[in-house]
Amino acid sequence: MRYAPSDLPVFTLTTGPVDAYPAVLRGLAATVLYDYDPAFQATYQRVAEKLATVVKAETMPVVLQGEPVLGLEAAAASLLGRGDVLLNLVSGVYSKGFAGWAARSGAEIVELAVPYDRVIDPAEVARVLAERPDITVVAACHHDTPSGTVNPVAEIGAVVRRHGALFLVDAVSSFGGMAVDAESAAIDLLVAGPNKCLGCPPGLTILGVSNRAWAKMKANPQAPRASILSILDWEDAWRADRPFPFTPSVAEINGLEAAIDLYLAEGPEKVWARHALTARACRAGIAAMGLAIWPAEERFASPTCTAVKTPDGIDEAQLRAEIRARYGVVLSSGRGETLGKLTRIGHMGPTAQPLHAVVALTAFGGALNALGHKVDVGAGVAAALATIDAG
Ligand SMILES: *Cc1c(COP(=O)(O)O)cnc(C)c1O
């Protein structure tokens, strides 16, 4: 009888939501306290203080009560108004999509776009800013997940700061898995989420806000207040002696504390290193099987996701279905423009362990062979192991 995994996946190696850390699940299961109980107010402030050490914004982090799309929409609504000129740096599906929320504000949108297998050149950003001195906000997506490509946000941030505009960055799928923080990239509004590299379930947004960004939001008559979309409502909510604008997600905050404790205990540099090693092992295996990554150059490739080009003659949806049915491994598809053209192997949080690359490569290669596209799975595994053993 042929082996068939059960209905539930054996390995979820996706680009989010990801398998949560067991310690996070235990955190989520903690007693649900009344939000104004002093014990919960103290927890909330403690979580904000721990987050602050890694977000590194000028002010205390804000936690919004919804997965990070809420944070992105709230950021657009709060920061932008009629009279603003937004430079939207488009390198993929998420950065393109940001324009949809930005447009509702009535701001003028200038677009600098590259093909979705490439990344933004900071010199191009400088050129556009010199042409349009009236640009007030620049938006970028650090890791545009549906392409598995990483933009040089620190270099772009330095250019934006020199120009004087505010810099808004979607760091949802990079934060916690590689080096990015508000300080080092001169980010005025950093949008992150615990549901990717921090290994939590989806449900919260983490924001890092500069003093200039607070000032701009407060001066913006269009910025939402008394709304689920409001950032302004939450400015002082981190303080144990201040009221919440409405009930925070108590269980999610407990889960987030467990995740941030794990992250700090292991040490961010070590966490990033295992994400990077897992991705390197995965790319080595992909190349050894005669397959190609989606990014045009390896230096554009993400440490938190490996996007593999779909070989000619293979149906991408059928490939993932085969991987799932044969081996119980779940991988992510492309999105929008990249849908059907690539498959994504996530290396995020608990799945950013080098040997998970071997699991993904084995399942990927095995399913390709079954579909008639012959690859040498042994060569892929050997290349991945060699990379892992070399550290
Ligand atoms: C996951 C992710 C988000 C959040 O969006 P969902 O698709 O709703 O999970 C936002 N930006 C990026 C770059 C992401 O990877």
Ligand as a Chemical Component Dictionary entry (heavy atoms), coordinates in Angstrom:
data_LIG
# 
_chem_comp.id                   LIG 
_chem_comp.type                 NON-POLYMER 
_chem_comp.pdbx_formal_charge   0 
_chem_comp.three_letter_code    LIG 
# 
loop_
_chem_comp_atom.comp_id 
_chem_comp_atom.atom_id 
_chem_comp_atom.alt_atom_id 
_chem_comp_atom.type_symbol 
_chem_comp_atom.charge 
_chem_comp_atom.model_Cartn_x 
_chem_comp_atom.model_Cartn_y 
_chem_comp_atom.model_Cartn_z 
_chem_comp_atom.pdbx_ordinal 
LIG C1 C1 C 0 2.287  38.292 5.120 1  
LIG C2 C2 C 0 2.561  39.649 4.678 2  
LIG C3 C3 C 0 1.685  40.696 4.968 3  
LIG C4 C4 C 0 0.397  40.440 5.703 4  
LIG O1 O1 O 0 -0.496 40.026 4.750 5  
LIG P1 P1 P 0 -1.348 38.716 4.620 6  
LIG O2 O2 O 0 -1.256 38.354 3.170 7  
LIG O3 O3 O 0 -2.710 39.043 4.991 8  
LIG O4 O4 O 0 -0.769 37.655 5.523 9  
LIG C5 C5 C 0 2.023  41.959 4.550 10 
LIG N1 N1 N 0 3.174  42.203 3.875 11 
LIG C6 C6 C 0 4.037  41.227 3.576 12 
LIG C7 C7 C 0 5.287  41.560 2.833 13 
LIG C8 C8 C 0 3.761  39.924 3.972 14 
LIG O5 O5 O 0 4.608  38.930 3.671 15 
# 
loop_
_chem_comp_bond.comp_id 
_chem_comp_bond.atom_id_1 
_chem_comp_bond.atom_id_2 
_chem_comp_bond.value_order 
_chem_comp_bond.pdbx_ordinal 
LIG C1 C2 SING 1  
LIG C2 C3 SING 2  
LIG C2 C8 DOUB 3  
LIG C3 C4 SING 4  
LIG C3 C5 DOUB 5  
LIG C4 O1 SING 6  
LIG O1 P1 SING 7  
LIG P1 O2 DOUB 8  
LIG P1 O3 SING 9  
LIG P1 O4 SING 10 
LIG C5 N1 SING 11 
LIG N1 C6 DOUB 12 
LIG C6 C7 SING 13 
LIG C6 C8 SING 14 
LIG C8 O5 SING 15 
# 
